[in-house]
Amino acid sequence: MTKKAKMIVDKDFTIGEVDSRLYGSFIEHLGRAVYGGIYEPEHPQADEQGFRTDVLELVKGLQVPIVRYPGGNFVSGYNWEDGVGPIEQRKKRLELAWRTVEPNLVGLNEFMDWCRKANTEAMMAVNLGTRGPDQARELVEYSNHKSGSYWSDLRIQHGYKDPHNIKTWCLGNEMDGPWQIGSKTAAEYGRIACETAKVMKWVDPSIELVACGSSGLGMATFPEWEATVLEHTYDHVEYISLHQYYGNRDNDSANFLAQSMGMDKFIHTVVSTCDYIQAKKRGKKKIHLSFDEWNVWYHSNDADRKIEPWSIAPPQLEDIYNHEDALLVGCMLISMLKRADRVKMACMAQLVNVIAPIMTVNGGAAWKQTIYYPYMHTSVFGRGTVLVPLIQSPKYDAKDYTDVSYLEAVAVHNEEKSEVTIFAVNRHLEEALPLELDLRSFGASRIIEHIVLESDDLKAANTADAPDNVKPHHGGSAAVTDSGQVQATLSKASWNVIRLKLV
């Protein structure tokens, strides 16, 4: 490739402030996410409550601000009362969403204890599959009301004097999906979501609510579903959800790395639908987006079909991620940052073992998957104001996408720290990409570091035996020229973090 790429950013041309909850994640009672993931009492590094401290340290490294819980498909058949009170009195239940047995050793209170240890907040989901407004308001009362009522006093009886003060709640999960327990039409869901939202906020007016959007870009009812749901819920919710997963089933890496363009389109369409309903209702409130399930997911599909039903915590959805997966995850993070004006929350699905950046062996090691690194870099360094990226780059055509830019990039300005961070992916699978960064109005700067995640093998992965097979280095080539511009060479098929100190 002879052409170079150029990126211009100006401090006055902004997209929006990054809400820290953009870097959220997800723990569902699915596979080994809970049992064998965050919780394993027999593990040599378990704490007094049974939580794995080695996993906690890896979670803390991601600086995860919020974690969605307890599902997912699981929540649509879940009775939250099964997971509170004395553990020895809790019932084992058949869990129909994933065809396992749920022992209920971990429930609401234990999860909130884990959140405090992990320095994160909870995004709690309520069951609108088999249940409705009554159980949802009782759950809010149990969680958030101080004392003096049946459910709040029951929480105190269970050993939690202070309320949990959970501020972010999901009104069900993927209710448009025929696989969902208690799935509904858009009108059916819109009505129950509206009534549930009303009583939840009557119990605690300070909470924020997420209505279910479409389960994915390919749903036949998208985006009519969003419009109908918001017709019912606009006055009562702050967010609508988006879910999307991608895979490289055809082993077409160039097309795979272009799939974040579908995410761009998905976000744009949902934003447009939200704004249409706002205009139709003559409303003043903008509905924001919660991209509360997103990731690469396809590696484990064949293995999952072979799992026998009705066991406890089988190894479900355990994708082993490779280098190209990390590149697409980086592109997806960039896509969300480019709409930071409207995408205010997001949850990588999930956090441990189940399509996750962190993997464990029961009784053994925990390690970082390849996708851990772009997630960590954006969470740690991507706080501040997102700037409009003006990009000139050579392009290519893929099977499903045309005019795919080899350079996918965005810049975040942290005014408090006087830093600008560039997140960039070179999608070219064979050649390096020369990059020129024009910072225009920022004045003088110096390079703090240029982090690079690269590999000669797109399929290279990390394992318990080789946990550092794919990991970033700090030897990138970014440098400030005499004219004040920044020049760098982005290695083929690489994820890059260029950190600049404004001087």
Secondary structure, DSSP 8 states (H G I E B T S, - for coil): ----EEEE--TTSEEEE--GGGGEEE--SSTTSTBTTTB-TTSTTB-TTSBBHHHHHHHHHHT--EEEES-SGGGGG--GGGGSS-GGG---EEETTTTEEE--SS-HHHHHHHHHHTT-EEEEEE--SS--HHHHHHHHHHHH--SSSHHHHHHHHTT--S-----EEEE-S-TT-TTSTT---HHHHHHHHHHHHHHHHHH-TT-EEEE---SSTT-TTTTHHHHHHHHHHTTT-SEEEEEEEE--TT--HHHHHTTHHHHHHHHHHHHHHHHHHHHHTT-----EEEEEEEEE--TTHHHHTT--SS-SS---S----BHHHHHHHHHHHHHHHTTTTTEEEEEES-SBSSS-SEEE-TTS-EEE-TTHHHHHHHHHH--SEEE--EEE--EE--SS-SSEESEEEEEEEETTTTEEEEEEEE--SSS-EEEEEE-GGG--EEEEEEEEE--S-TT-B--SS-TTSS--BS----EE-TTS-EEEEE-TTEEEEEEEEE-
